Amino acid sequence: FCSAKVLSSIFEEHLVKDGVSLDFADVMFKTWLAEKDMSSIITALKKASLESRLPELFPVNKRDQETFVAHFKKVGLGPIADFQETQRNYQVKVELKKHVTEMMKDEEPPKEMVAYILEHMQKHNLKEQEVTMLVWSTIMASVEWNKKEELVAEQALKHLRTYSPLLAAVAKSAMAELSLLVKIQEYCYDNMNFMKSFQKIVVMLYKTEVIREEVILKWYKDAHSSKGKSVFLEQMKKFVEWLENASEESEEDED
């Protein structure tokens, strides 16, 4: 529909400065969407390596997310605004993961990492659940894991105990905790040397107040993943029974 050369040319500085680029983009995208769909625009932008450059259609002093989204929604190009929101969200998460990985490499205190993550979340309006998943994968990707399952459990517990404050800081809701628990289950299933470590990891995260009792019980009852279900439910059986008994005893004490 539109060649890479034409797409690239609309980012020339003098055209952007005079507002020509934006006017042309408005007409081009409207015509494009009338003829085809958003996926064909995305394909063309990626082919020309321009998918992250759309904000450059605006002059430097107006090159912010709010202005971009407001403009394209106003001219009836909501799909372009939505695409940019997705792009920005992806870039912001990449930046977060990269910075936290560097902080871990430099052995900075977890307290400083928590401060950075929370600030980044607030600044970019990131969802708690997606940041929880991101923090978990960053923590687990920062280590060369032992191939022997009898040794990896000890290594994982030590590593996760150090960085559990990061998970506790971001997984504040029951939904985020449950998503984390399912993510851990799937991680232990996908990385076979972790199969026997699942229960130990969950108990440790319970003790460090990352995952609360009712979330573990909900997971056990009906919110677990099908991946390795029978193995992990069996591993958790005694701990779940202990939680249920402790809960009943505390209720009796209250009576």
GUBADO-998967 format. One record per residue (C-alpha): residue number from 1; residue in one letter; x, y, z. Coordinates in steps of 0.1 Angstrom, whole numbers, always signed. Example, Ala and Ser with C-alpha at 12.3 -4.5 7.8 and 13.67 -1.06 7.14 Angstrom:
<node><num>1</num><residu>a</residu><c1>+123</c1><c2>-45</c2><c3>+78</c3></node>
<node><num>2</num><residu>s</residu><c1>+137</c1><c2>-11</c2><c3>+71</c3></node>
***
This chain:
<node><num>1</num><residu>f</residu><c1>+0</c1><c2>+0</c2><c3>+0</c3></node>
<node><num>2</num><residu>c</residu><c1>+28</c1><c2>+24</c2><c3>+9</c3></node>
<node><num>3</num><residu>s</residu><c1>+65</c1><c2>+18</c2><c3>+3</c3></node>
<node><num>4</num><residu>a</residu><c1>+92</c1><c2>+19</c2><c3>+30</c3></node>
<node><num>5</num><residu>k</residu><c1>+108</c1><c2>+49</c2><c3>+12</c3></node>
<node><num>6</num><residu>v</residu><c1>+76</c1><c2>+70</c2><c3>+13</c3></node>
<node><num>7</num><residu>l</residu><c1>+70</c1><c2>+61</c2><c3>+50</c3></node>
<node><num>8</num><residu>s</residu><c1>+106</c1><c2>+70</c2><c3>+59</c3></node>
<node><num>9</num><residu>s</residu><c1>+104</c1><c2>+103</c2><c3>+40</c3></node>
<node><num>10</num><residu>i</residu><c1>+76</c1><c2>+117</c2><c3>+62</c3></node>
<node><num>11</num><residu>f</residu><c1>+100</c1><c2>+118</c2><c3>+92</c3></node>
<node><num>12</num><residu>e</residu><c1>+122</c1><c2>+144</c2><c3>+76</c3></node>
<node><num>13</num><residu>e</residu><c1>+128</c1><c2>+173</c2><c3>+100</c3></node>
<node><num>14</num><residu>h</residu><c1>+116</c1><c2>+202</c2><c3>+79</c3></node>
<node><num>15</num><residu>l</residu><c1>+83</c1><c2>+184</c2><c3>+71</c3></node>
<node><num>16</num><residu>v</residu><c1>+78</c1><c2>+176</c2><c3>+108</c3></node>
<node><num>17</num><residu>k</residu><c1>+85</c1><c2>+211</c2><c3>+118</c3></node>
<node><num>18</num><residu>d</residu><c1>+60</c1><c2>+226</c2><c3>+94</c3></node>
<node><num>19</num><residu>g</residu><c1>+33</c1><c2>+201</c2><c3>+104</c3></node>
<node><num>20</num><residu>v</residu><c1>+33</c1><c2>+186</c2><c3>+69</c3></node>
<node><num>21</num><residu>s</residu><c1>+43</c1><c2>+151</c2><c3>+82</c3></node>
<node><num>22</num><residu>l</residu><c1>+14</c1><c2>+149</c2><c3>+106</c3></node>
<node><num>23</num><residu>d</residu><c1>-12</c1><c2>+161</c2><c3>+81</c3></node>
<node><num>24</num><residu>f</residu><c1>+1</c1><c2>+136</c2><c3>+55</c3></node>
<node><num>25</num><residu>a</residu><c1>+1</c1><c2>+108</c2><c3>+81</c3></node>
<node><num>26</num><residu>d</residu><c1>-35</c1><c2>+116</c2><c3>+90</c3></node>
<node><num>27</num><residu>v</residu><c1>-47</c1><c2>+113</c2><c3>+54</c3></node>
<node><num>28</num><residu>m</residu><c1>-25</c1><c2>+83</c2><c3>+47</c3></node>
<node><num>29</num><residu>f</residu><c1>-36</c1><c2>+63</c2><c3>+77</c3></node>
<node><num>30</num><residu>k</residu><c1>-73</c1><c2>+71</c2><c3>+71</c3></node>
<node><num>31</num><residu>t</residu><c1>-70</c1><c2>+60</c2><c3>+35</c3></node>
<node><num>32</num><residu>w</residu><c1>-50</c1><c2>+29</c2><c3>+45</c3></node>
<node><num>33</num><residu>l</residu><c1>-76</c1><c2>+18</c2><c3>+71</c3></node>
<node><num>34</num><residu>a</residu><c1>-104</c1><c2>+24</c2><c3>+47</c3></node>
<node><num>35</num><residu>e</residu><c1>-88</c1><c2>+0</c2><c3>+22</c3></node>
<node><num>36</num><residu>k</residu><c1>-71</c1><c2>-25</c2><c3>+45</c3></node>
<node><num>37</num><residu>d</residu><c1>-67</c1><c2>-30</c2><c3>+83</c3></node>
<node><num>38</num><residu>m</residu><c1>-44</c1><c2>-21</c2><c3>+111</c3></node>
<node><num>39</num><residu>s</residu><c1>-23</c1><c2>-52</c2><c3>+109</c3></node>
<node><num>40</num><residu>s</residu><c1>-12</c1><c2>-43</c2><c3>+73</c3></node>
<node><num>41</num><residu>i</residu><c1>-1</c1><c2>-8</c2><c3>+87</c3></node>
<node><num>42</num><residu>i</residu><c1>+19</c1><c2>-25</c2><c3>+115</c3></node>
<node><num>43</num><residu>t</residu><c1>+35</c1><c2>-49</c2><c3>+90</c3></node>
<node><num>44</num><residu>a</residu><c1>+46</c1><c2>-21</c2><c3>+68</c3></node>
<node><num>45</num><residu>l</residu><c1>+59</c1><c2>+0</c2><c3>+97</c3></node>
<node><num>46</num><residu>k</residu><c1>+80</c1><c2>-30</c2><c3>+110</c3></node>
<node><num>47</num><residu>k</residu><c1>+93</c1><c2>-37</c2><c3>+75</c3></node>
<node><num>48</num><residu>a</residu><c1>+106</c1><c2>-1</c2><c3>+73</c3></node>
<node><num>49</num><residu>s</residu><c1>+118</c1><c2>-3</c2><c3>+110</c3></node>
<node><num>50</num><residu>l</residu><c1>+95</c1><c2>+26</c2><c3>+119</c3></node>
<node><num>51</num><residu>e</residu><c1>+72</c1><c2>+11</c2><c3>+144</c3></node>
<node><num>52</num><residu>s</residu><c1>+88</c1><c2>+29</c2><c3>+173</c3></node>
<node><num>53</num><residu>r</residu><c1>+92</c1><c2>+62</c2><c3>+155</c3></node>
<node><num>54</num><residu>l</residu><c1>+56</c1><c2>+74</c2><c3>+151</c3></node>
<node><num>55</num><residu>p</residu><c1>+59</c1><c2>+101</c2><c3>+179</c3></node>
<node><num>56</num><residu>e</residu><c1>+86</c1><c2>+117</c2><c3>+156</c3></node>
<node><num>57</num><residu>l</residu><c1>+57</c1><c2>+129</c2><c3>+134</c3></node>
<node><num>58</num><residu>f</residu><c1>+53</c1><c2>+156</c2><c3>+160</c3></node>
<node><num>59</num><residu>p</residu><c1>+77</c1><c2>+186</c2><c3>+166</c3></node>
<node><num>60</num><residu>v</residu><c1>+100</c1><c2>+180</c2><c3>+195</c3></node>
<node><num>61</num><residu>n</residu><c1>+81</c1><c2>+203</c2><c3>+219</c3></node>
<node><num>62</num><residu>k</residu><c1>+49</c1><c2>+183</c2><c3>+213</c3></node>
<node><num>63</num><residu>r</residu><c1>+65</c1><c2>+148</c2><c3>+213</c3></node>
<node><num>64</num><residu>d</residu><c1>+48</c1><c2>+132</c2><c3>+243</c3></node>
<node><num>65</num><residu>q</residu><c1>+24</c1><c2>+103</c2><c3>+247</c3></node>
<node><num>66</num><residu>e</residu><c1>-6</c1><c2>+123</c2><c3>+258</c3></node>
<node><num>67</num><residu>t</residu><c1>-4</c1><c2>+147</c2><c3>+228</c3></node>
<node><num>68</num><residu>f</residu><c1>+0</c1><c2>+117</c2><c3>+204</c3></node>
<node><num>69</num><residu>v</residu><c1>-30</c1><c2>+97</c2><c3>+217</c3></node>
<node><num>70</num><residu>a</residu><c1>-52</c1><c2>+128</c2><c3>+219</c3></node>
<node><num>71</num><residu>h</residu><c1>-44</c1><c2>+138</c2><c3>+183</c3></node>
<node><num>72</num><residu>f</residu><c1>-51</c1><c2>+105</c2><c3>+167</c3></node>
<node><num>73</num><residu>k</residu><c1>-82</c1><c2>+99</c2><c3>+187</c3></node>
<node><num>74</num><residu>k</residu><c1>-95</c1><c2>+133</c2><c3>+177</c3></node>
<node><num>75</num><residu>v</residu><c1>-90</c1><c2>+127</c2><c3>+140</c3></node>
<node><num>76</num><residu>g</residu><c1>-107</c1><c2>+93</c2><c3>+142</c3></node>
<node><num>77</num><residu>l</residu><c1>-76</c1><c2>+72</c2><c3>+141</c3></node>
<node><num>78</num><residu>g</residu><c1>-81</c1><c2>+53</c2><c3>+174</c3></node>
<node><num>79</num><residu>p</residu><c1>-62</c1><c2>+22</c2><c3>+161</c3></node>
<node><num>80</num><residu>i</residu><c1>-30</c1><c2>+43</c2><c3>+156</c3></node>
<node><num>81</num><residu>a</residu><c1>-33</c1><c2>+57</c2><c3>+192</c3></node>
<node><num>82</num><residu>d</residu><c1>-39</c1><c2>+21</c2><c3>+206</c3></node>
<node><num>83</num><residu>f</residu><c1>-9</c1><c2>+8</c2><c3>+186</c3></node>
<node><num>84</num><residu>q</residu><c1>+13</c1><c2>+35</c2><c3>+201</c3></node>
<node><num>85</num><residu>e</residu><c1>+1</c1><c2>+28</c2><c3>+236</c3></node>
<node><num>86</num><residu>t</residu><c1>+11</c1><c2>-9</c2><c3>+231</c3></node>
<node><num>87</num><residu>q</residu><c1>+45</c1><c2>+1</c2><c3>+217</c3></node>
<node><num>88</num><residu>r</residu><c1>+52</c1><c2>+25</c2><c3>+246</c3></node>
<node><num>89</num><residu>n</residu><c1>+41</c1><c2>-1</c2><c3>+271</c3></node>
<node><num>90</num><residu>y</residu><c1>+65</c1><c2>-27</c2><c3>+256</c3></node>
<node><num>91</num><residu>q</residu><c1>+94</c1><c2>-2</c2><c3>+255</c3></node>
<node><num>92</num><residu>v</residu><c1>+87</c1><c2>+9</c2><c3>+291</c3></node>
<node><num>93</num><residu>k</residu><c1>+88</c1><c2>-28</c2><c3>+303</c3></node>
<node><num>94</num><residu>v</residu><c1>+120</c1><c2>-35</c2><c3>+284</c3></node>
<node><num>95</num><residu>e</residu><c1>+136</c1><c2>-5</c2><c3>+301</c3></node>
<node><num>96</num><residu>l</residu><c1>+124</c1><c2>-16</c2><c3>+335</c3></node>
<node><num>97</num><residu>k</residu><c1>+137</c1><c2>-52</c2><c3>+330</c3></node>
<node><num>98</num><residu>k</residu><c1>+171</c1><c2>-39</c2><c3>+317</c3></node>
<node><num>99</num><residu>h</residu><c1>+176</c1><c2>-15</c2><c3>+346</c3></node>
<node><num>100</num><residu>v</residu><c1>+166</c1><c2>-40</c2><c3>+373</c3></node>
<node><num>101</num><residu>t</residu><c1>+189</c1><c2>-66</c2><c3>+357</c3></node>
<node><num>102</num><residu>e</residu><c1>+218</c1><c2>-41</c2><c3>+359</c3></node>
<node><num>103</num><residu>m</residu><c1>+210</c1><c2>-33</c2><c3>+395</c3></node>
<node><num>104</num><residu>m</residu><c1>+211</c1><c2>-70</c2><c3>+404</c3></node>
<node><num>105</num><residu>k</residu><c1>+244</c1><c2>-73</c2><c3>+385</c3></node>
<node><num>106</num><residu>d</residu><c1>+258</c1><c2>-44</c2><c3>+406</c3></node>
<node><num>107</num><residu>e</residu><c1>+244</c1><c2>-60</c2><c3>+438</c3></node>
<node><num>108</num><residu>e</residu><c1>+225</c1><c2>-29</c2><c3>+447</c3></node>
<node><num>109</num><residu>p</residu><c1>+203</c1><c2>-32</c2><c3>+478</c3></node>
<node><num>110</num><residu>p</residu><c1>+168</c1><c2>-46</c2><c3>+472</c3></node>
<node><num>111</num><residu>k</residu><c1>+154</c1><c2>-15</c2><c3>+489</c3></node>
<node><num>112</num><residu>e</residu><c1>+168</c1><c2>+7</c2><c3>+461</c3></node>
<node><num>113</num><residu>m</residu><c1>+154</c1><c2>-17</c2><c3>+435</c3></node>
<node><num>114</num><residu>v</residu><c1>+119</c1><c2>-15</c2><c3>+451</c3></node>
<node><num>115</num><residu>a</residu><c1>+121</c1><c2>+23</c2><c3>+450</c3></node>
<node><num>116</num><residu>y</residu><c1>+130</c1><c2>+23</c2><c3>+413</c3></node>
<node><num>117</num><residu>i</residu><c1>+103</c1><c2>-2</c2><c3>+403</c3></node>
<node><num>118</num><residu>l</residu><c1>+75</c1><c2>+16</c2><c3>+422</c3></node>
<node><num>119</num><residu>e</residu><c1>+86</c1><c2>+49</c2><c3>+407</c3></node>
<node><num>120</num><residu>h</residu><c1>+87</c1><c2>+35</c2><c3>+372</c3></node>
<node><num>121</num><residu>m</residu><c1>+53</c1><c2>+19</c2><c3>+377</c3></node>
<node><num>122</num><residu>q</residu><c1>+37</c1><c2>+51</c2><c3>+388</c3></node>
<node><num>123</num><residu>k</residu><c1>+54</c1><c2>+73</c2><c3>+362</c3></node>
<node><num>124</num><residu>h</residu><c1>+43</c1><c2>+50</c2><c3>+333</c3></node>
<node><num>125</num><residu>n</residu><c1>+10</c1><c2>+39</c2><c3>+348</c3></node>
<node><num>126</num><residu>l</residu><c1>+19</c1><c2>+2</c2><c3>+346</c3></node>
<node><num>127</num><residu>k</residu><c1>-4</c1><c2>-25</c2><c3>+358</c3></node>
<node><num>128</num><residu>e</residu><c1>+5</c1><c2>-44</c2><c3>+390</c3></node>
<node><num>129</num><residu>q</residu><c1>-1</c1><c2>-78</c2><c3>+375</c3></node>
<node><num>130</num><residu>e</residu><c1>+22</c1><c2>-73</c2><c3>+345</c3></node>
<node><num>131</num><residu>v</residu><c1>+50</c1><c2>-58</c2><c3>+366</c3></node>
<node><num>132</num><residu>t</residu><c1>+47</c1><c2>-87</c2><c3>+390</c3></node>
<node><num>133</num><residu>m</residu><c1>+53</c1><c2>-111</c2><c3>+361</c3></node>
<node><num>134</num><residu>l</residu><c1>+81</c1><c2>-90</c2><c3>+348</c3></node>
<node><num>135</num><residu>v</residu><c1>+99</c1><c2>-89</c2><c3>+382</c3></node>
<node><num>136</num><residu>w</residu><c1>+96</c1><c2>-126</c2><c3>+386</c3></node>
<node><num>137</num><residu>s</residu><c1>+111</c1><c2>-133</c2><c3>+351</c3></node>
<node><num>138</num><residu>t</residu><c1>+138</c1><c2>-108</c2><c3>+357</c3></node>
<node><num>139</num><residu>i</residu><c1>+148</c1><c2>-124</c2><c3>+391</c3></node>
<node><num>140</num><residu>m</residu><c1>+148</c1><c2>-159</c2><c3>+376</c3></node>
<node><num>141</num><residu>a</residu><c1>+168</c1><c2>-148</c2><c3>+344</c3></node>
<node><num>142</num><residu>s</residu><c1>+196</c1><c2>-132</c2><c3>+364</c3></node>
<node><num>143</num><residu>v</residu><c1>+211</c1><c2>-165</c2><c3>+375</c3></node>
<node><num>144</num><residu>e</residu><c1>+229</c1><c2>-194</c2><c3>+359</c3></node>
<node><num>145</num><residu>w</residu><c1>+209</c1><c2>-223</c2><c3>+375</c3></node>
<node><num>146</num><residu>n</residu><c1>+224</c1><c2>-256</c2><c3>+386</c3></node>
<node><num>147</num><residu>k</residu><c1>+214</c1><c2>-285</c2><c3>+364</c3></node>
<node><num>148</num><residu>k</residu><c1>+210</c1><c2>-308</c2><c3>+394</c3></node>
<node><num>149</num><residu>e</residu><c1>+176</c1><c2>-306</c2><c3>+409</c3></node>
<node><num>150</num><residu>e</residu><c1>+189</c1><c2>-315</c2><c3>+444</c3></node>
<node><num>151</num><residu>l</residu><c1>+212</c1><c2>-284</c2><c3>+443</c3></node>
<node><num>152</num><residu>v</residu><c1>+189</c1><c2>-260</c2><c3>+424</c3></node>
<node><num>153</num><residu>a</residu><c1>+163</c1><c2>-259</c2><c3>+452</c3></node>
<node><num>154</num><residu>e</residu><c1>+188</c1><c2>-245</c2><c3>+477</c3></node>
<node><num>155</num><residu>q</residu><c1>+202</c1><c2>-220</c2><c3>+451</c3></node>
<node><num>156</num><residu>a</residu><c1>+167</c1><c2>-208</c2><c3>+442</c3></node>
<node><num>157</num><residu>l</residu><c1>+155</c1><c2>-203</c2><c3>+478</c3></node>
<node><num>158</num><residu>k</residu><c1>+186</c1><c2>-183</c2><c3>+486</c3></node>
<node><num>159</num><residu>h</residu><c1>+182</c1><c2>-161</c2><c3>+455</c3></node>
<node><num>160</num><residu>l</residu><c1>+145</c1><c2>-156</c2><c3>+459</c3></node>
<node><num>161</num><residu>r</residu><c1>+148</c1><c2>-149</c2><c3>+496</c3></node>
<node><num>162</num><residu>t</residu><c1>+171</c1><c2>-120</c2><c3>+487</c3></node>
<node><num>163</num><residu>y</residu><c1>+148</c1><c2>-106</c2><c3>+461</c3></node>
<node><num>164</num><residu>s</residu><c1>+114</c1><c2>-114</c2><c3>+477</c3></node>
<node><num>165</num><residu>p</residu><c1>+110</c1><c2>-77</c2><c3>+488</c3></node>
<node><num>166</num><residu>l</residu><c1>+107</c1><c2>-68</c2><c3>+451</c3></node>
<node><num>167</num><residu>l</residu><c1>+78</c1><c2>-93</c2><c3>+446</c3></node>
<node><num>168</num><residu>a</residu><c1>+62</c1><c2>-82</c2><c3>+479</c3></node>
<node><num>169</num><residu>a</residu><c1>+63</c1><c2>-46</c2><c3>+468</c3></node>
<node><num>170</num><residu>v</residu><c1>+45</c1><c2>-51</c2><c3>+435</c3></node>
<node><num>171</num><residu>a</residu><c1>+21</c1><c2>-80</c2><c3>+441</c3></node>
<node><num>172</num><residu>k</residu><c1>-2</c1><c2>-62</c2><c3>+464</c3></node>
<node><num>173</num><residu>s</residu><c1>-36</c1><c2>-76</c2><c3>+453</c3></node>
<node><num>174</num><residu>a</residu><c1>-49</c1><c2>-112</c2><c3>+455</c3></node>
<node><num>175</num><residu>m</residu><c1>-51</c1><c2>-113</c2><c3>+417</c3></node>
<node><num>176</num><residu>a</residu><c1>-14</c1><c2>-103</c2><c3>+413</c3></node>
<node><num>177</num><residu>e</residu><c1>-4</c1><c2>-129</c2><c3>+439</c3></node>
<node><num>178</num><residu>l</residu><c1>-25</c1><c2>-156</c2><c3>+422</c3></node>
<node><num>179</num><residu>s</residu><c1>-10</c1><c2>-148</c2><c3>+388</c3></node>
<node><num>180</num><residu>l</residu><c1>+25</c1><c2>-150</c2><c3>+403</c3></node>
<node><num>181</num><residu>l</residu><c1>+17</c1><c2>-184</c2><c3>+419</c3></node>
<node><num>182</num><residu>v</residu><c1>+5</c1><c2>-198</c2><c3>+385</c3></node>
<node><num>183</num><residu>k</residu><c1>+36</c1><c2>-183</c2><c3>+368</c3></node>
<node><num>184</num><residu>i</residu><c1>+58</c1><c2>-201</c2><c3>+394</c3></node>
<node><num>185</num><residu>q</residu><c1>+40</c1><c2>-233</c2><c3>+388</c3></node>
<node><num>186</num><residu>e</residu><c1>+45</c1><c2>-230</c2><c3>+350</c3></node>
<node><num>187</num><residu>y</residu><c1>+81</c1><c2>-220</c2><c3>+354</c3></node>
<node><num>188</num><residu>c</residu><c1>+88</c1><c2>-251</c2><c3>+376</c3></node>
<node><num>189</num><residu>y</residu><c1>+71</c1><c2>-273</c2><c3>+350</c3></node>
<node><num>190</num><residu>d</residu><c1>+89</c1><c2>-257</c2><c3>+320</c3></node>
<node><num>191</num><residu>n</residu><c1>+123</c1><c2>-260</c2><c3>+337</c3></node>
<node><num>192</num><residu>m</residu><c1>+124</c1><c2>-296</c2><c3>+347</c3></node>
<node><num>193</num><residu>n</residu><c1>+151</c1><c2>-293</c2><c3>+373</c3></node>
<node><num>194</num><residu>f</residu><c1>+127</c1><c2>-271</c2><c3>+393</c3></node>
<node><num>195</num><residu>m</residu><c1>+99</c1><c2>-297</c2><c3>+395</c3></node>
<node><num>196</num><residu>k</residu><c1>+107</c1><c2>-307</c2><c3>+431</c3></node>
<node><num>197</num><residu>s</residu><c1>+114</c1><c2>-271</c2><c3>+442</c3></node>
<node><num>198</num><residu>f</residu><c1>+78</c1><c2>-257</c2><c3>+437</c3></node>
<node><num>199</num><residu>q</residu><c1>+65</c1><c2>-264</c2><c3>+472</c3></node>
<node><num>200</num><residu>k</residu><c1>+97</c1><c2>-250</c2><c3>+489</c3></node>
<node><num>201</num><residu>i</residu><c1>+95</c1><c2>-218</c2><c3>+468</c3></node>
<node><num>202</num><residu>v</residu><c1>+58</c1><c2>-213</c2><c3>+477</c3></node>
<node><num>203</num><residu>v</residu><c1>+63</c1><c2>-219</c2><c3>+514</c3></node>
<node><num>204</num><residu>m</residu><c1>+92</c1><c2>-194</c2><c3>+514</c3></node>
<node><num>205</num><residu>l</residu><c1>+71</c1><c2>-168</c2><c3>+496</c3></node>
<node><num>206</num><residu>y</residu><c1>+44</c1><c2>-174</c2><c3>+521</c3></node>
<node><num>207</num><residu>k</residu><c1>+68</c1><c2>-169</c2><c3>+550</c3></node>
<node><num>208</num><residu>t</residu><c1>+82</c1><c2>-137</c2><c3>+535</c3></node>
<node><num>209</num><residu>e</residu><c1>+46</c1><c2>-124</c2><c3>+530</c3></node>
<node><num>210</num><residu>v</residu><c1>+47</c1><c2>-123</c2><c3>+493</c3></node>
<node><num>211</num><residu>i</residu><c1>+18</c1><c2>-147</c2><c3>+488</c3></node>
<node><num>212</num><residu>r</residu><c1>-10</c1><c2>-149</c2><c3>+514</c3></node>
<node><num>213</num><residu>e</residu><c1>-28</c1><c2>-180</c2><c3>+527</c3></node>
<node><num>214</num><residu>e</residu><c1>-62</c1><c2>-175</c2><c3>+509</c3></node>
<node><num>215</num><residu>v</residu><c1>-44</c1><c2>-171</c2><c3>+476</c3></node>
<node><num>216</num><residu>i</residu><c1>-26</c1><c2>-205</c2><c3>+481</c3></node>
<node><num>217</num><residu>l</residu><c1>-59</c1><c2>-221</c2><c3>+491</c3></node>
<node><num>218</num><residu>k</residu><c1>-76</c1><c2>-206</c2><c3>+460</c3></node>
<node><num>219</num><residu>w</residu><c1>-48</c1><c2>-218</c2><c3>+438</c3></node>
<node><num>220</num><residu>y</residu><c1>-50</c1><c2>-253</c2><c3>+453</c3></node>
<node><num>221</num><residu>k</residu><c1>-88</c1><c2>-256</c2><c3>+450</c3></node>
<node><num>222</num><residu>d</residu><c1>-95</c1><c2>-243</c2><c3>+415</c3></node>
<node><num>223</num><residu>a</residu><c1>-71</c1><c2>-217</c2><c3>+401</c3></node>
<node><num>224</num><residu>h</residu><c1>-40</c1><c2>-237</c2><c3>+393</c3></node>
<node><num>225</num><residu>s</residu><c1>-26</c1><c2>-243</c2><c3>+358</c3></node>
<node><num>226</num><residu>s</residu><c1>-30</c1><c2>-277</c2><c3>+341</c3></node>
<node><num>227</num><residu>k</residu><c1>+8</c1><c2>-278</c2><c3>+337</c3></node>
<node><num>228</num><residu>g</residu><c1>+22</c1><c2>-305</c2><c3>+360</c3></node>
<node><num>229</num><residu>k</residu><c1>-10</c1><c2>-302</c2><c3>+380</c3></node>
<node><num>230</num><residu>s</residu><c1>-10</c1><c2>-337</c2><c3>+397</c3></node>
<node><num>231</num><residu>v</residu><c1>+27</c1><c2>-334</c2><c3>+408</c3></node>
<node><num>232</num><residu>f</residu><c1>+24</c1><c2>-299</c2><c3>+422</c3></node>
<node><num>233</num><residu>l</residu><c1>-10</c1><c2>-304</c2><c3>+440</c3></node>
<node><num>234</num><residu>e</residu><c1>+5</c1><c2>-335</c2><c3>+456</c3></node>
<node><num>235</num><residu>q</residu><c1>+36</c1><c2>-315</c2><c3>+467</c3></node>
<node><num>236</num><residu>m</residu><c1>+14</c1><c2>-288</c2><c3>+482</c3></node>
<node><num>237</num><residu>k</residu><c1>-11</c1><c2>-312</c2><c3>+499</c3></node>
<node><num>238</num><residu>k</residu><c1>+4</c1><c2>-313</c2><c3>+534</c3></node>
<node><num>239</num><residu>f</residu><c1>+11</c1><c2>-275</c2><c3>+535</c3></node>
<node><num>240</num><residu>v</residu><c1>-24</c1><c2>-268</c2><c3>+524</c3></node>
<node><num>241</num><residu>e</residu><c1>-38</c1><c2>-291</c2><c3>+551</c3></node>
<node><num>242</num><residu>w</residu><c1>-16</c1><c2>-273</c2><c3>+576</c3></node>
<node><num>243</num><residu>l</residu><c1>-29</c1><c2>-239</c2><c3>+565</c3></node>
<node><num>244</num><residu>e</residu><c1>-65</c1><c2>-250</c2><c3>+567</c3></node>
<node><num>245</num><residu>n</residu><c1>-60</c1><c2>-264</c2><c3>+602</c3></node>
<node><num>246</num><residu>a</residu><c1>-42</c1><c2>-233</c2><c3>+614</c3></node>
<node><num>247</num><residu>s</residu><c1>-70</c1><c2>-212</c2><c3>+600</c3></node>
<node><num>248</num><residu>e</residu><c1>-96</c1><c2>-233</c2><c3>+618</c3></node>
<node><num>249</num><residu>e</residu><c1>-77</c1><c2>-231</c2><c3>+651</c3></node>
<node><num>250</num><residu>s</residu><c1>-74</c1><c2>-193</c2><c3>+649</c3></node>
<node><num>251</num><residu>e</residu><c1>-112</c1><c2>-191</c2><c3>+642</c3></node>
<node><num>252</num><residu>e</residu><c1>-118</c1><c2>-213</c2><c3>+673</c3></node>
<node><num>253</num><residu>d</residu><c1>-95</c1><c2>-190</c2><c3>+694</c3></node>
<node><num>254</num><residu>e</residu><c1>-115</c1><c2>-160</c2><c3>+683</c3></node>
<node><num>255</num><residu>d</residu><c1>-148</c1><c2>-177</c2><c3>+694</c3></node>
***
